[in-house]
Amino acid sequence: MSDYKSLKKIALISAPGGVGKTTIVMLLAYLFRMRSKNVLVVDVDPSAGLSLYLMGEDEYQRRIERGKTLANMIEKVIVKGEEIDVRDYTKEVMVLKRTFDLIPSSDELSDVIGKIWFGGQYGKPGEMLKKVFESIDLSTYDIVIFDTIPFYERRYTTLSIYAADYYLVPLTPAKLDNIRTRRMLRKFRSIADEMGILESDFYSKFGIVYSKVDRVRHRDFKKGEGVPTAYKNAFLDISASMKVFDNYIPFSKELEDLKNISKLGKAEDDLINFFRELLEWIGEPLPY
């Protein structure tokens, strides 16, 4: 059995939709695989957009019919108290010619989570996802990445915060995205209290990354200059311990359909710089 604490676990969370969260999940899986890390991606969104995109509709439907989704894992471990083998629930998928494992979601996830969340007999509901992954052998993996639904359904975000140990928060440079993200981050103080973690320690695990940055449209973002100071300072009043990335995810045609291109094109330099900064943030050795 692997030590779940020793794995690097990253959750992608956001206040609004449409910030490129799922694309970033796939990019991170690809970049970690480029460094020969074994990656497990977990789809924690009952709409299963990531699962359908990576698996295709036919394979996805087979998984539903066989009961091999995240919802089935949670029900077996938390409700039925059964032991499971993670290999029964993973599917090898590919992005940019690099393979990694995916645990697919399904619309049943909302039913299962609701049953446990409001059931009252399964312990602290926010810990259910963490408990599932602590109970299974993940010794073949180095990195676990959780893709979540936006914060308008906060249970999924809460589950991912408990299960992961780093929280990457993408947003676009739009003013409304900033406002919604700040409001979300303030509400997380209650989760820190529930987890019994000092607020400064809790927020130090959050990394804000600007995404879909179009340097033509977003003129404050100049090539080679990183994220403007005003954008970086926008979160200081919530917690000075939060990370705001100097590098950002560019808006790029190459990133619109990762399955149908062989390389990242003009976006590659920006992404590599962001990835190096992320590695330093999570304490991974930097590449040569």
TORKOL-4160 file (C-alpha; in steps of 0.2 Angstrom, whole numbers, padded with zeros to 4 digits, m for minus):
288
<pt num="1" X="0000" Y="0000" Z="0000"/>
<pt num="2" X="0007" Y="0017" Z="m0005"/>
<pt num="3" X="0008" Y="0031" Z="0008"/>
<pt num="4" X="m0005" Y="0043" Z="0001"/>
<pt num="5" X="0004" Y="0058" Z="0010"/>
<pt num="6" X="0020" Y="0055" Z="0000"/>
<pt num="7" X="0011" Y="0058" Z="m0017"/>
<pt num="8" X="0010" Y="0075" Z="m0025"/>
<pt num="9" X="m0008" Y="0079" Z="m0026"/>
<pt num="10" X="m0015" Y="0094" Z="m0035"/>
<pt num="11" X="m0033" Y="0100" Z="m0037"/>
<pt num="12" X="m0038" Y="0112" Z="m0050"/>
<pt num="13" X="m0052" Y="0123" Z="m0043"/>
<pt num="14" X="m0061" Y="0139" Z="m0049"/>
<pt num="15" X="m0075" Y="0151" Z="m0045"/>
<pt num="16" X="m0081" Y="0153" Z="m0063"/>
<pt num="17" X="m0081" Y="0141" Z="m0077"/>
<pt num="18" X="m0073" Y="0143" Z="m0094"/>
<pt num="19" X="m0056" Y="0148" Z="m0086"/>
<pt num="20" X="m0046" Y="0133" Z="m0095"/>
<pt num="21" X="m0046" Y="0122" Z="m0079"/>
<pt num="22" X="m0048" Y="0106" Z="m0089"/>
<pt num="23" X="m0036" Y="0111" Z="m0102"/>
<pt num="24" X="m0023" Y="0114" Z="m0088"/>
<pt num="25" X="m0026" Y="0097" Z="m0080"/>
<pt num="26" X="m0022" Y="0089" Z="m0097"/>
<pt num="27" X="m0007" Y="0100" Z="m0099"/>
<pt num="28" X="0000" Y="0096" Z="m0082"/>
<pt num="29" X="m0003" Y="0077" Z="m0085"/>
<pt num="30" X="0007" Y="0079" Z="m0101"/>
<pt num="31" X="0021" Y="0090" Z="m0094"/>
<pt num="32" X="0023" Y="0078" Z="m0079"/>
<pt num="33" X="0024" Y="0063" Z="m0091"/>
<pt num="34" X="0037" Y="0072" Z="m0100"/>
<pt num="35" X="0047" Y="0071" Z="m0084"/>
<pt num="36" X="0044" Y="0052" Z="m0083"/>
<pt num="37" X="0032" Y="0054" Z="m0068"/>
<pt num="38" X="0017" Y="0042" Z="m0067"/>
<pt num="39" X="0001" Y="0052" Z="m0067"/>
<pt num="40" X="m0017" Y="0048" Z="m0061"/>
<pt num="41" X="m0030" Y="0061" Z="m0066"/>
<pt num="42" X="m0047" Y="0060" Z="m0057"/>
<pt num="43" X="m0062" Y="0068" Z="m0064"/>
<pt num="44" X="m0072" Y="0075" Z="m0050"/>
<pt num="45" X="m0085" Y="0084" Z="m0061"/>
<pt num="46" X="m0102" Y="0074" Z="m0063"/>
<pt num="47" X="m0104" Y="0082" Z="m0081"/>
<pt num="48" X="m0089" Y="0071" Z="m0085"/>
<pt num="49" X="m0082" Y="0083" Z="m0099"/>
<pt num="50" X="m0064" Y="0078" Z="m0096"/>
<pt num="51" X="m0069" Y="0060" Z="m0096"/>
<pt num="52" X="m0079" Y="0061" Z="m0112"/>
<pt num="53" X="m0065" Y="0071" Z="m0121"/>
<pt num="54" X="m0051" Y="0059" Z="m0117"/>
<pt num="55" X="m0061" Y="0043" Z="m0118"/>
<pt num="56" X="m0074" Y="0045" Z="m0132"/>
<pt num="57" X="m0092" Y="0042" Z="m0130"/>
<pt num="58" X="m0092" Y="0023" Z="m0133"/>
<pt num="59" X="m0078" Y="0019" Z="m0121"/>
<pt num="60" X="m0086" Y="0031" Z="m0108"/>
<pt num="61" X="m0103" Y="0022" Z="m0110"/>
<pt num="62" X="m0094" Y="0005" Z="m0107"/>
<pt num="63" X="m0087" Y="0012" Z="m0091"/>
<pt num="64" X="m0104" Y="0017" Z="m0085"/>
<pt num="65" X="m0112" Y="0001" Z="m0089"/>
<pt num="66" X="m0098" Y="m0009" Z="m0080"/>
<pt num="67" X="m0099" Y="0002" Z="m0064"/>
<pt num="68" X="m0081" Y="0008" Z="m0066"/>
<pt num="69" X="m0082" Y="0026" Z="m0062"/>
<pt num="70" X="m0077" Y="0038" Z="m0047"/>
<pt num="71" X="m0095" Y="0037" Z="m0041"/>
<pt num="72" X="m0094" Y="0018" Z="m0040"/>
<pt num="73" X="m0077" Y="0019" Z="m0031"/>
<pt num="74" X="m0084" Y="0031" Z="m0017"/>
<pt num="75" X="m0100" Y="0020" Z="m0015"/>
<pt num="76" X="m0090" Y="0004" Z="m0013"/>
<pt num="77" X="m0077" Y="0011" Z="m0001"/>
<pt num="78" X="m0087" Y="0023" Z="0010"/>
<pt num="79" X="m0105" Y="0016" Z="0009"/>
<pt num="80" X="m0101" Y="m0003" Z="0008"/>
<pt num="81" X="m0084" Y="m0003" Z="0016"/>
<pt num="82" X="m0077" Y="m0014" Z="0002"/>
<pt num="83" X="m0059" Y="m0015" Z="m0003"/>
<pt num="84" X="m0055" Y="m0010" Z="m0022"/>
<pt num="85" X="m0041" Y="m0011" Z="m0034"/>
<pt num="86" X="m0038" Y="0006" Z="m0042"/>
<pt num="87" X="m0033" Y="m0003" Z="m0058"/>
<pt num="88" X="m0051" Y="m0008" Z="m0061"/>
<pt num="89" X="m0056" Y="0010" Z="m0062"/>
<pt num="90" X="m0043" Y="0018" Z="m0072"/>
<pt num="91" X="m0042" Y="0020" Z="m0091"/>
<pt num="92" X="m0026" Y="0024" Z="m0100"/>
<pt num="93" X="m0028" Y="0040" Z="m0111"/>
<pt num="94" X="m0017" Y="0051" Z="m0121"/>
<pt num="95" X="m0013" Y="0069" Z="m0124"/>
<pt num="96" X="0001" Y="0075" Z="m0136"/>
<pt num="97" X="0007" Y="0057" Z="m0138"/>
<pt num="98" X="0010" Y="0055" Z="m0119"/>
<pt num="99" X="m0001" Y="0043" Z="m0109"/>
<pt num="100" X="m0008" Y="0043" Z="m0092"/>
<pt num="101" X="m0022" Y="0036" Z="m0081"/>
<pt num="102" X="m0039" Y="0043" Z="m0079"/>
<pt num="103" X="m0053" Y="0039" Z="m0067"/>
<pt num="104" X="m0069" Y="0044" Z="m0076"/>
<pt num="105" X="m0083" Y="0053" Z="m0068"/>
<pt num="106" X="m0102" Y="0051" Z="m0071"/>
<pt num="107" X="m0118" Y="0059" Z="m0067"/>
<pt num="108" X="m0121" Y="0046" Z="m0054"/>
<pt num="109" X="m0107" Y="0056" Z="m0044"/>
<pt num="110" X="m0119" Y="0069" Z="m0038"/>
<pt num="111" X="m0131" Y="0056" Z="m0031"/>
<pt num="112" X="m0118" Y="0046" Z="m0022"/>
<pt num="113" X="m0110" Y="0062" Z="m0015"/>
<pt num="114" X="m0127" Y="0068" Z="m0009"/>
<pt num="115" X="m0131" Y="0052" Z="m0001"/>
<pt num="116" X="m0115" Y="0052" Z="0009"/>
<pt num="117" X="m0115" Y="0071" Z="0012"/>
<pt num="118" X="m0132" Y="0071" Z="0020"/>
<pt num="119" X="m0133" Y="0053" Z="0027"/>
<pt num="120" X="m0125" Y="0057" Z="0044"/>
<pt num="121" X="m0118" Y="0040" Z="0046"/>
<pt num="122" X="m0102" Y="0040" Z="0036"/>
<pt num="123" X="m0091" Y="0052" Z="0046"/>
<pt num="124" X="m0085" Y="0069" Z="0041"/>
<pt num="125" X="m0092" Y="0071" Z="0023"/>
<pt num="126" X="m0079" Y="0082" Z="0016"/>
<pt num="127" X="m0066" Y="0068" Z="0019"/>
<pt num="128" X="m0074" Y="0055" Z="0008"/>
<pt num="129" X="m0063" Y="0057" Z="m0007"/>
<pt num="130" X="m0048" Y="0058" Z="0004"/>
<pt num="131" X="m0053" Y="0042" Z="0013"/>
<pt num="132" X="m0056" Y="0033" Z="m0004"/>
<pt num="133" X="m0039" Y="0037" Z="m0010"/>
<pt num="134" X="m0030" Y="0033" Z="0006"/>
<pt num="135" X="m0038" Y="0016" Z="0006"/>
<pt num="136" X="m0031" Y="0010" Z="m0011"/>
<pt num="137" X="m0014" Y="0006" Z="m0017"/>
<pt num="138" X="m0007" Y="0020" Z="m0028"/>
<pt num="139" X="0011" Y="0015" Z="m0027"/>
<pt num="140" X="0013" Y="0015" Z="m0046"/>
<pt num="141" X="0009" Y="0034" Z="m0046"/>
<pt num="142" X="0020" Y="0050" Z="m0042"/>
<pt num="143" X="0006" Y="0063" Z="m0046"/>
<pt num="144" X="m0012" Y="0064" Z="m0043"/>
<pt num="145" X="m0022" Y="0078" Z="m0051"/>
<pt num="146" X="m0040" Y="0082" Z="m0047"/>
<pt num="147" X="m0052" Y="0091" Z="m0060"/>
<pt num="148" X="m0067" Y="0099" Z="m0051"/>
<pt num="149" X="m0083" Y="0107" Z="m0055"/>
<pt num="150" X="m0083" Y="0126" Z="m0053"/>
<pt num="151" X="m0087" Y="0133" Z="m0035"/>
<pt num="152" X="m0105" Y="0136" Z="m0038"/>
<pt num="153" X="m0107" Y="0118" Z="m0032"/>
<pt num="154" X="m0095" Y="0119" Z="m0017"/>
<pt num="155" X="m0096" Y="0101" Z="m0011"/>
<pt num="156" X="m0085" Y="0095" Z="m0025"/>
<pt num="157" X="m0072" Y="0109" Z="m0022"/>
<pt num="158" X="m0072" Y="0105" Z="m0003"/>
<pt num="159" X="m0069" Y="0086" Z="m0007"/>
<pt num="160" X="m0054" Y="0091" Z="m0018"/>
<pt num="161" X="m0047" Y="0102" Z="m0005"/>
<pt num="162" X="m0047" Y="0088" Z="0008"/>
<pt num="163" X="m0040" Y="0076" Z="m0004"/>
<pt num="164" X="m0026" Y="0086" Z="m0012"/>
<pt num="165" X="m0012" Y="0096" Z="m0004"/>
<pt num="166" X="m0010" Y="0109" Z="m0017"/>
<pt num="167" X="m0024" Y="0120" Z="m0025"/>
<pt num="168" X="m0021" Y="0128" Z="m0042"/>
<pt num="169" X="m0034" Y="0142" Z="m0045"/>
<pt num="170" X="m0035" Y="0148" Z="m0063"/>
<pt num="171" X="m0044" Y="0163" Z="m0068"/>
<pt num="172" X="m0044" Y="0175" Z="m0083"/>
<pt num="173" X="m0038" Y="0193" Z="m0082"/>
<pt num="174" X="m0057" Y="0198" Z="m0083"/>
<pt num="175" X="m0063" Y="0209" Z="m0069"/>
<pt num="176" X="m0078" Y="0198" Z="m0065"/>
<pt num="177" X="m0066" Y="0183" Z="m0064"/>
<pt num="178" X="m0056" Y="0192" Z="m0051"/>
<pt num="179" X="m0071" Y="0197" Z="m0041"/>
<pt num="180" X="m0078" Y="0179" Z="m0041"/>
<pt num="181" X="m0062" Y="0171" Z="m0037"/>
<pt num="182" X="m0059" Y="0183" Z="m0022"/>
<pt num="183" X="m0076" Y="0179" Z="m0015"/>
<pt num="184" X="m0073" Y="0161" Z="m0017"/>
<pt num="185" X="m0056" Y="0161" Z="m0008"/>
<pt num="186" X="m0063" Y="0171" Z="0007"/>
<pt num="187" X="m0076" Y="0157" Z="0009"/>
<pt num="188" X="m0063" Y="0144" Z="0011"/>
<pt num="189" X="m0059" Y="0151" Z="0028"/>
<pt num="190" X="m0072" Y="0140" Z="0035"/>
<pt num="191" X="m0064" Y="0125" Z="0027"/>
<pt num="192" X="m0048" Y="0129" Z="0035"/>
<pt num="193" X="m0057" Y="0130" Z="0052"/>
<pt num="194" X="m0065" Y="0113" Z="0049"/>
<pt num="195" X="m0048" Y="0105" Z="0044"/>
<pt num="196" X="m0040" Y="0113" Z="0060"/>
<pt num="197" X="m0026" Y="0122" Z="0050"/>
<pt num="198" X="m0019" Y="0139" Z="0053"/>
<pt num="199" X="m0026" Y="0151" Z="0040"/>
<pt num="200" X="m0009" Y="0156" Z="0034"/>
<pt num="201" X="m0003" Y="0138" Z="0032"/>
<pt num="202" X="m0020" Y="0134" Z="0023"/>
<pt num="203" X="m0018" Y="0148" Z="0010"/>
<pt num="204" X="0000" Y="0144" Z="0007"/>
<pt num="205" X="m0006" Y="0129" Z="m0003"/>
<pt num="206" X="m0016" Y="0140" Z="m0015"/>
<pt num="207" X="m0008" Y="0145" Z="m0031"/>
<pt num="208" X="m0017" Y="0158" Z="m0042"/>
<pt num="209" X="m0013" Y="0157" Z="m0061"/>
<pt num="210" X="m0019" Y="0168" Z="m0075"/>
<pt num="211" X="m0026" Y="0158" Z="m0089"/>
<pt num="212" X="m0031" Y="0162" Z="m0107"/>
<pt num="213" X="m0021" Y="0177" Z="m0108"/>
<pt num="214" X="m0022" Y="0186" Z="m0125"/>
<pt num="215" X="m0008" Y="0199" Z="m0126"/>
<pt num="216" X="m0017" Y="0208" Z="m0139"/>
<pt num="217" X="m0033" Y="0209" Z="m0129"/>
<pt num="218" X="m0025" Y="0210" Z="m0112"/>
<pt num="219" X="m0012" Y="0223" Z="m0115"/>
<pt num="220" X="m0006" Y="0224" Z="m0097"/>
<pt num="221" X="0002" Y="0207" Z="m0100"/>
<pt num="222" X="0018" Y="0210" Z="m0111"/>
<pt num="223" X="0029" Y="0196" Z="m0117"/>
<pt num="224" X="0043" Y="0192" Z="m0106"/>
<pt num="225" X="0037" Y="0203" Z="m0092"/>
<pt num="226" X="0026" Y="0190" Z="m0083"/>
<pt num="227" X="0010" Y="0194" Z="m0073"/>
<pt num="228" X="0008" Y="0213" Z="m0070"/>
<pt num="229" X="0011" Y="0219" Z="m0051"/>
<pt num="230" X="m0007" Y="0225" Z="m0050"/>
<pt num="231" X="m0014" Y="0208" Z="m0054"/>
<pt num="232" X="m0002" Y="0199" Z="m0042"/>
<pt num="233" X="m0007" Y="0211" Z="m0028"/>
<pt num="234" X="m0026" Y="0208" Z="m0030"/>
<pt num="235" X="m0026" Y="0194" Z="m0017"/>
<pt num="236" X="m0014" Y="0201" Z="m0004"/>
<pt num="237" X="m0029" Y="0206" Z="0007"/>
<pt num="238" X="m0035" Y="0188" Z="0008"/>
<pt num="239" X="m0019" Y="0181" Z="0013"/>
<pt num="240" X="m0001" Y="0186" Z="0009"/>
<pt num="241" X="0004" Y="0167" Z="0010"/>
<pt num="242" X="m0005" Y="0163" Z="m0006"/>
<pt num="243" X="0006" Y="0160" Z="m0022"/>
<pt num="244" X="0002" Y="0171" Z="m0037"/>
<pt num="245" X="0012" Y="0164" Z="m0052"/>
<pt num="246" X="0023" Y="0176" Z="m0061"/>
<pt num="247" X="0020" Y="0165" Z="m0077"/>
<pt num="248" X="0003" Y="0163" Z="m0085"/>
<pt num="249" X="m0006" Y="0151" Z="m0097"/>
<pt num="250" X="m0007" Y="0160" Z="m0114"/>
<pt num="251" X="m0022" Y="0160" Z="m0125"/>
<pt num="252" X="m0017" Y="0149" Z="m0140"/>
<pt num="253" X="m0025" Y="0140" Z="m0155"/>
<pt num="254" X="m0013" Y="0126" Z="m0151"/>
<pt num="255" X="m0022" Y="0123" Z="m0134"/>
<pt num="256" X="m0040" Y="0122" Z="m0141"/>
<pt num="257" X="m0039" Y="0104" Z="m0146"/>
<pt num="258" X="m0024" Y="0095" Z="m0137"/>
<pt num="259" X="m0029" Y="0078" Z="m0145"/>
<pt num="260" X="m0027" Y="0084" Z="m0163"/>
<pt num="261" X="m0010" Y="0092" Z="m0162"/>
<pt num="262" X="0007" Y="0085" Z="m0160"/>
<pt num="263" X="0016" Y="0099" Z="m0151"/>
<pt num="264" X="0012" Y="0115" Z="m0142"/>
<pt num="265" X="0018" Y="0128" Z="m0155"/>
<pt num="266" X="0020" Y="0146" Z="m0149"/>
<pt num="267" X="0012" Y="0142" Z="m0132"/>
<pt num="268" X="0026" Y="0130" Z="m0127"/>
<pt num="269" X="0039" Y="0143" Z="m0120"/>
<pt num="270" X="0026" Y="0151" Z="m0109"/>
<pt num="271" X="0019" Y="0134" Z="m0103"/>
<pt num="272" X="0037" Y="0127" Z="m0099"/>
<pt num="273" X="0041" Y="0143" Z="m0089"/>
<pt num="274" X="0024" Y="0141" Z="m0079"/>
<pt num="275" X="0028" Y="0123" Z="m0076"/>
<pt num="276" X="0045" Y="0126" Z="m0069"/>
<pt num="277" X="0037" Y="0139" Z="m0057"/>
<pt num="278" X="0024" Y="0126" Z="m0052"/>
<pt num="279" X="0038" Y="0113" Z="m0049"/>
<pt num="280" X="0047" Y="0124" Z="m0038"/>
<pt num="281" X="0031" Y="0128" Z="m0029"/>
<pt num="282" X="0026" Y="0110" Z="m0025"/>
<pt num="283" X="0044" Y="0106" Z="m0020"/>
<pt num="284" X="0049" Y="0095" Z="m0035"/>
<pt num="285" X="0067" Y="0096" Z="m0042"/>
<pt num="286" X="0068" Y="0107" Z="m0057"/>
<pt num="287" X="0073" Y="0100" Z="m0074"/>
<pt num="288" X="0091" Y="0103" Z="m0080"/>
